Amino acid sequence: MRPTLEFLSRNDIDTIHACSLRILKEVGMRFPAEEALSAFEKAGAAIGDDSIVRIDETLVDTALKTTRKRGEVTLYARDPAHDIKFRDHDPGMSCMTMATSVVDPESGEKREATNKDLADLVRIAEGLEHVKVAGGLVTPQDVALDICEWHTWATCLKNTTKHITDGVTGYKGVKDLIEMASVAAGSREKFLERPFVSGWVLTLPPLGMDTGSLEAMMEMNRHDIPIMLSSGPILGSTAPVTIPAMVAQAHAEILACITLSQLIRPGAPLVYTSFARGMNMKTTNISMAGPEFAALKVAMAQMGLWLDLPVRMPSMLRDAKILDAQAGFETGMVGTLSAFNADIMDAMQLDTDMVVDYPDLLFCNDCMAAIKHAIRPLNVDEETMAFDLIKEVGPGGNFLATPHTFRNFKTELLHPEILDHDNWDSWAEKGARSIRDKALIRVRGLLAEKAEALLTPEQEKAIDAIVDAAGKGAH
């Protein structure tokens, strides 16, 4: 049986969903794009001033009926071995996007992230077992700001064969992304048959969207490209300070976007996501790892699972600035709670998702392995009960040399690569290294290896040409 974690009862979920529907009907949501307003109006929604759309419950229900359910969604990868399906709960990590700084692996100093950092980090993530979704862990700061999105996609496409998620803005951004991904796939037809990218679509709390995100969402919907649909209100700032009210508002925003996506293309795939978070009222700093953040991940994930949708939740973004005790606690607290319900967990960033430290990728990968091991389903059968073995060994015996132990110890016991289970003397003999130092040695070794080309030189040049054209305003 798979262990579960619930913060909301079924009655709570029904109450919150009903409140979300009431919000959409009586308050509405702002959709500042003519195409979106036209689609809503044609479907019978009430269009008010300032692009406010009031959406009736029947319209939402119709959309939920056509939305692709968990078992019908696949996040394709360029290498089919990395395809992600959601029939069974198998939590894994995703590269969170858009950090602007890194901790230099040589000097240890924080500095602006470069396109080379992005390439190196994506390559490391490509080789980590528990990273399911690749993406732009950092946004390069050494390229033109108005086309950094294009550079990020290009660098990711060159350095991973996993599914890629990142930000997209407007029709043109999606159009150029499709062109770049089609080059990597070999043709437009091959890419659209198995679209191995997805784009973030973020609401603008409270109860709004920006035009660029709307345009990007509808363009992805038209091409059957999955969207990572997220609402990220802040307790007491862009949402009420109480968690149930925030969940209702965030859920309403997601429902409104689901409704639009299904009006554009019935069956358009999406993943239910939420960056709902808290704020320190003394400093006004946002927290991406506090206890309320952890509770919100569980509650929002429950809402997504109740709709039978794939669920992605930010889970290892840590408020900690460095890989220290705070980072470890935040990784364990939010990561473990999220893993009970979330299929994909955004990870591997520090400083409220602004900084990436190279060794942290290996640390998070080991933590994800441990979390998955801790919450794995337990099989209760004749082999795992081992009554005959207990009877055979008897009082005062030892199970170490039995065939049963040899058959099962590799699956029953976790043997981490970075986390340290040695005793003090053994640890000291190996250099008495901290977790970060231990991971850093591995990172430097990986960076010293020659990177294998994942695309042909001609494909890379073709992708670069699309980026160059965007920089010249030709996109």
C-alpha positions in Angstrom: 0.0 0.0 0.0 1.3 3.5 -0.8 1.6 5.8 2.2 -0.5 9.0 1.9 -0.5 12.4 3.6 -3.6 14.5 3.9 -4.0 18.0 5.3 -7.5 18.4 3.8 -10.4 16.1 4.4 -12.7 15.3 1.5 -15.2 17.7 3.0 -12.5 20.4 3.1 -11.7 19.8 -0.5 -15.4 20.1 -1.5 -15.8 23.3 0.5 -12.6 24.9 -1.0 -13.6 23.9 -4.6 -17.1 25.3 -4.1 -15.6 28.6 -2.9 -13.3 28.7 -5.9 -16.3 28.3 -8.2 -18.1 31.1 -6.4 -15.0 33.3 -6.7 -15.0 32.7 -10.5 -18.7 33.4 -10.8 -19.1 36.4 -8.5 -15.7 38.0 -8.6 -14.1 36.8 -11.9 -10.6 36.8 -13.2 -8.8 39.3 -15.4 -7.7 38.0 -18.9 -6.2 40.9 -20.8 -6.0 39.3 -24.3 -8.6 39.7 -27.1 -8.3 36.1 -28.1 -9.0 34.9 -24.6 -11.9 37.3 -24.1 -13.4 36.2 -27.4 -13.1 32.5 -26.5 -14.8 33.1 -23.2 -17.6 35.3 -24.7 -18.3 32.7 -27.3 -18.6 30.0 -24.6 -21.1 32.1 -22.7 -19.0 33.7 -20.0 -19.8 37.2 -18.8 -17.2 39.8 -19.9 -17.0 42.9 -17.7 -14.9 46.0 -17.6 -11.1 45.8 -17.5 -11.1 42.4 -19.1 -12.7 40.7 -16.1 -14.3 37.4 -17.0 -17.0 35.8 -14.8 -17.1 32.1 -15.3 -20.1 29.9 -14.5 -19.7 26.5 -12.8 -21.0 24.7 -15.8 -18.3 26.1 -18.0 -15.6 25.0 -15.5 -17.2 21.5 -15.2 -17.2 21.1 -19.0 -13.5 22.0 -19.2 -12.6 19.6 -16.4 -14.3 16.8 -18.4 -12.1 17.4 -21.4 -8.9 18.0 -19.6 -6.5 15.1 -20.0 -6.3 13.2 -16.7 -3.2 11.8 -15.0 -3.1 8.5 -16.8 -3.5 10.2 -20.2 -0.6 12.6 -19.8 3.0 11.9 -20.9 5.8 14.4 -20.6 7.9 13.3 -23.5 11.7 13.4 -23.6 14.0 13.5 -26.6 15.2 10.2 -25.3 12.1 8.0 -24.8 13.8 6.3 -21.9 13.2 9.5 -20.0 9.5 9.9 -20.8 7.4 10.7 -17.7 4.1 9.1 -17.0 1.7 9.6 -14.1 -0.3 6.4 -13.8 1.8 5.4 -10.7 3.1 7.8 -8.1 6.8 8.0 -8.6 8.1 11.4 -7.3 11.2 12.9 -8.8 12.9 16.3 -9.2 12.6 19.0 -11.7 15.2 21.8 -12.4 13.6 24.9 -11.0 14.2 27.8 -13.4 15.4 31.4 -13.5 18.0 31.7 -10.7 20.3 34.6 -11.5 23.4 33.7 -9.5 25.7 30.8 -8.9 28.3 29.9 -6.2 31.4 29.5 -8.3 32.7 25.9 -8.0 36.3 27.0 -7.8 36.3 30.3 -5.8 33.3 29.6 -3.7 32.1 33.1 -4.3 28.6 34.1 -5.4 28.5 35.7 -8.8 26.2 36.3 -11.8 25.2 33.1 -13.7 26.5 32.7 -17.3 25.4 30.7 -20.3 28.4 28.3 -19.6 27.1 27.8 -16.0 23.7 26.9 -17.5 25.3 24.4 -19.9 27.3 22.8 -17.1 24.4 22.6 -14.7 22.1 21.1 -17.3 24.8 18.5 -18.1 25.1 17.5 -14.5 21.3 17.2 -14.1 21.2 15.1 -17.3 23.2 12.4 -15.4 21.3 12.5 -12.1 18.9 9.6 -11.6 16.3 11.5 -9.7 16.1 14.6 -12.0 13.1 13.8 -14.2 12.6 17.3 -15.8 15.5 19.4 -17.1 15.4 23.2 -17.5 17.1 26.5 -17.0 18.3 26.2 -13.4 19.8 29.6 -14.0 19.0 32.4 -16.5 22.3 33.5 -18.0 23.2 37.1 -17.2 25.9 37.5 -19.9 23.4 37.6 -22.8 21.0 40.3 -23.9 18.1 40.5 -21.3 15.4 40.6 -24.0 16.4 37.3 -25.5 17.7 35.4 -22.4 14.7 33.2 -22.8 15.9 32.1 -26.2 19.4 31.5 -25.0 18.1 29.4 -22.1 16.0 27.2 -24.4 18.9 26.8 -26.9 21.4 25.8 -24.2 19.0 23.3 -22.6 18.2 21.7 -26.0 21.9 21.2 -26.6 22.7 19.7 -23.3 19.9 17.3 -22.2 17.8 14.5 -23.6 15.2 14.8 -20.8 11.9 16.7 -20.9 12.6 20.4 -20.6 10.5 23.1 -18.8 11.2 26.8 -18.8 9.5 30.1 -19.1 7.9 31.4 -22.3 6.5 34.8 -23.1 4.0 35.6 -25.9 3.2 34.0 -29.2 6.6 34.7 -30.6 8.5 33.0 -27.8 6.5 29.8 -28.3 6.8 30.0 -32.1 10.7 30.2 -31.9 10.7 27.5 -29.2 8.9 25.2 -31.5 11.4 26.0 -34.3 14.4 25.3 -32.1 12.9 22.1 -30.6 11.9 20.9 -34.2 15.6 21.3 -35.2 16.6 19.1 -32.2 13.9 16.5 -33.0 14.8 16.3 -36.7 11.6 17.9 -38.0 8.6 19.8 -37.0 6.4 16.8 -37.5 8.5 14.6 -35.2 8.6 17.3 -32.5 4.8 17.9 -32.5 4.2 14.1 -32.4 6.3 14.0 -29.2 6.7 17.5 -27.8 9.5 17.2 -25.3 9.2 20.7 -23.8 6.6 22.4 -21.6 6.3 26.0 -20.6 5.5 27.7 -17.4 2.2 29.6 -17.3 2.0 31.8 -14.2 -1.1 33.6 -13.0 -0.9 37.1 -11.7 -2.5 37.0 -8.2 -4.9 38.1 -7.2 -7.1 36.8 -9.9 -5.3 38.0 -13.0 -3.0 37.0 -15.9 -0.6 39.1 -17.9 -1.0 39.3 -21.7 2.3 37.6 -22.6 1.6 34.5 -20.4 -1.9 34.3 -21.9 -0.6 34.4 -25.4 2.0 31.8 -24.6 -0.5 29.5 -23.0 -2.9 29.6 -25.9 -0.2 29.0 -28.4 1.1 26.0 -26.5 -2.5 24.7 -26.2 -3.0 24.9 -29.9 0.1 22.8 -30.5 -0.7 20.3 -27.7 2.4 21.3 -25.8 2.0 20.7 -22.1 1.8 23.7 -19.8 3.0 23.9 -16.2 0.0 25.9 -14.8 0.8 27.7 -11.6 -0.7 30.2 -9.2 1.7 31.7 -6.7 -0.1 34.1 -4.3 1.5 35.3 -1.1 -0.2 34.9 2.2 -1.5 38.2 3.5 -0.2 40.1 0.4 -1.7 38.8 -2.9 -4.1 36.4 -1.1 -5.8 36.3 2.3 -3.4 35.4 5.1 -5.3 32.2 6.0 -4.3 29.0 4.2 -7.8 27.7 3.3 -8.7 31.1 1.7 -5.4 31.2 -0.2 -5.9 27.6 -1.5 -9.4 28.6 -2.7 -8.1 31.6 -4.5 -5.1 29.8 -6.1 -7.3 26.9 -7.1 -9.8 29.4 -8.7 -7.0 31.0 -10.8 -5.9 27.5 -12.0 -9.5 26.5 -12.8 -10.0 29.6 -14.8 -6.9 28.9 -16.9 -7.9 25.3 -17.3 -11.2 26.5 -18.6 -9.5 28.8 -21.2 -7.1 26.1 -22.3 -9.9 23.7 -23.0 -11.8 26.3 -24.9 -8.7 26.8 -27.1 -8.1 23.0 -27.5 -10.2 20.4 -25.7 -7.8 17.8 -24.2 -4.9 20.3 -24.0 -2.4 18.8 -21.5 -1.4 20.5 -18.3 0.3 19.9 -15.0 -1.3 21.4 -11.8 1.3 23.5 -9.9 1.3 26.2 -7.2 3.9 28.5 -5.8 1.6 29.7 -3.1 3.9 30.9 -0.3 4.3 33.0 2.8 6.0 36.3 3.7 7.9 37.5 6.7 5.7 40.4 7.9 8.6 42.0 9.7 11.0 42.1 6.7 8.5 41.5 3.8 10.9 38.8 2.5 9.2 35.9 0.7 9.7 32.4 2.1 10.0 29.4 -0.2 10.7 26.9 2.6 8.8 27.9 5.7 6.3 25.6 7.4 3.3 27.3 5.8 5.0 26.8 2.4 5.2 23.1 3.2 1.6 22.9 4.3 0.5 24.8 1.1 2.3 22.3 -1.1 0.4 19.4 0.5 -3.0 21.2 0.4 -2.5 22.4 -3.2 -1.3 19.0 -4.3 -4.4 17.4 -2.8 -6.6 19.8 -4.9 -4.7 18.8 -8.1 -4.9 15.1 -7.3 -8.7 15.5 -6.6 -9.0 16.7 -10.2 -7.0 13.7 -11.3 -4.3 15.8 -12.8 -0.5 15.4 -12.8 0.9 17.5 -9.9 4.2 19.5 -9.7 5.1 21.3 -6.6 8.2 23.5 -5.6 9.8 21.5 -2.9 13.5 22.0 -2.5 14.1 25.7 -3.2 15.2 26.6 0.3 15.5 30.0 2.0 19.0 29.0 3.2 21.8 30.9 1.4 24.3 28.1 1.5 24.3 24.3 1.8 24.2 24.3 5.6 22.0 22.9 8.4 19.1 25.1 7.5 19.2 24.0 3.9 19.2 20.4 5.0 16.2 20.9 7.3 14.3 22.8 4.7 15.1 20.1 2.1 13.9 17.4 4.4 10.8 19.1 5.7 9.3 20.5 2.5 10.7 17.7 0.3 9.3 14.9 2.3 5.9 16.4 2.8 5.6 17.3 -0.8 6.7 13.8 -2.0 3.7 12.1 -0.6 1.5 13.8 -3.2 3.6 15.6 -5.8 4.7 13.8 -8.9 7.4 16.3 -9.8 9.2 18.5 -7.3 11.1 21.7 -8.2 14.5 21.6 -6.6 18.2 22.5 -6.5 18.1 26.3 -5.7 18.9 28.3 -2.6 18.2 31.9 -1.4 14.5 31.7 -2.2 15.2 30.2 -5.7 17.7 32.9 -6.7 21.1 31.1 -6.3 22.4 27.7 -7.5 25.4 26.0 -5.9 26.8 23.2 -8.0 27.3 20.6 -5.2 23.6 21.2 -4.2 22.5 19.3 -7.3 24.2 16.1 -6.0 23.0 16.7 -2.5 19.3 17.1 -3.6 19.6 14.0 -5.8 20.7 12.0 -2.8 18.0 13.6 -0.6 15.4 12.7 -3.3 16.6 9.1 -3.3 16.2 9.0 0.5 12.8 10.6 0.5 11.5 8.2 -2.1 12.9 5.3 -0.1 11.2 6.5 3.1 7.7 6.8 1.5 7.8 3.8 -0.8 4.9 1.4 -0.7 5.4 -1.6 1.6 4.7 -5.0 0.2 3.3 -7.3 2.8 3.5 -10.9 1.5 5.2 -14.2 2.3 8.6 -13.0 1.1 8.6 -9.8 3.2 7.0 -11.3 6.2 9.8 -14.0 6.3 8.1 -16.1 9.0 9.9 -19.3 7.9 13.2 -17.5 8.1 12.5 -16.2 11.6 11.6 -19.7 12.7 14.7 -21.1 11.1 17.1 -18.6 12.7 15.3 -18.6 16.0 16.2 -16.9 19.3 19.8 -15.6 19.5 20.5 -16.3 15.8 21.7 -14.0 13.1 20.2 -13.0 9.7 23.3 -11.5 8.1 24.4 -14.5 6.1 21.0 -15.8 5.0 19.9 -16.0 1.3 16.9 -13.9 2.2 19.1 -11.0 3.3 21.2 -11.3 0.1 18.1 -11.3 -2.0 16.6 -8.2 -0.4 19.2 -5.9 1.1 19.8 -3.9 -2.0 16.1 -2.9 -2.3 15.4 -2.7 1.4 18.4 -0.6 2.5 19.4 2.7 0.9 23.1 3.2 0.2 23.5 7.0 -0.5 26.3 8.4 -2.7 26.7 11.8 -0.9 24.9 11.5 2.5 27.3 10.1 5.1 26.5 7.0 7.1 30.0 6.3 8.3 31.1 6.4 11.9 33.3 9.3 13.1 36.6 7.4 12.7 35.9 6.3 9.2 34.6 9.7 8.2 37.8 11.3 9.6 40.0 8.9 7.8 38.4 9.9 4.5 39.2 13.5 5.1 36.5 14.7 7.5 34.7 16.4 4.7 31.4 18.3 4.9 28.5 17.2 2.7 29.2 20.2 0.4 32.9 19.5 0.1 32.2 15.8 -0.6 29.8 16.8 -3.4 32.1 19.5 -4.7 34.8 16.9 -5.4 32.3 14.9 -7.5 31.2 18.1 -9.3 34.7 19.1 -10.2 35.3 15.6 -11.6 32.1 15.8 -13.7 33.0 19.3 -15.0 36.5 18.0 -16.0 35.0 15.3 -18.3 34.6 16.1 -21.9 30.9 16.7 -22.7 29.4 14.4 -25.3 27.6 16.2 -28.2 23.9 15.6 -28.0 23.2 17.4 -31.3 25.1 17.6 -34.6 27.0 20.8 -35.3 24.5 21.6 -38.0 21.6 21.4 -35.5 23.4 23.6 -33.0 24.1 26.2 -35.7 20.4 26.1 -36.8 19.3 26.7 -33.2 21.8 29.5 -32.7 20.5 31.1 -35.9 17.0 31.3 -34.4 18.4 32.9 -31.3 20.4 35.4 -33.4 17.3 36.3 -35.4 15.4 36.9 -32.1 18.2 39.2 -31.0 17.9 41.2 -34.2 14.2 41.6 -33.8 13.4 39.2 -36.5 11.3 36.9 -34.3 
